[in-house]
């Protein structure tokens, strides 16, 4: 199934018909301005589930999936991550609901809904905060940036801050020594 850029869905067949439903299996290109930390690219977003007409509007239930190309939080090695998130959101008609019952981005307008907000709201919390390519990743040397996974014996001579140099010759006596 080829992804689409358009996140607006026609729901004319479901509006004001509680009890009716329609299965969905849709693919979307990721929003152009989607910015996720440590993420190099976001694959196609796939939304599978059902659109249900309910008394209060339209309920979208299902699962959102995508493959991300991320970077290891310790060494920046590329990490493929499959992300999936359960979705359950109610779209309402703002002309028929009370103002405080209408959530911005989840409205029915002229027999259409825009799932862009739903895609963003479901994807963002499902993305790992600090992905690792391996749980034992040693990361990068904080001094020179060398990958410590490739050179585990990598060391630097201890650098003494010149401001503390005068204290290096100080010897403190301890009780009993």
Secondary structure, DSSP 8 states (H G I E B T S, - for coil): ---BS--EEE-TTTTT-TT-EEEEEEEE---TT---TTEEEE--EEEEEEEEEETTEEEEEEEEEEEEEEE-TTT--EEEEEEEEEEEEEEB-TTTS-GGG--TT-BEETTEEE-HHHHHHHHHHHS-SS--SSTT---B-TTT--BTTT-TT--------GGGGGGGG-----TT-
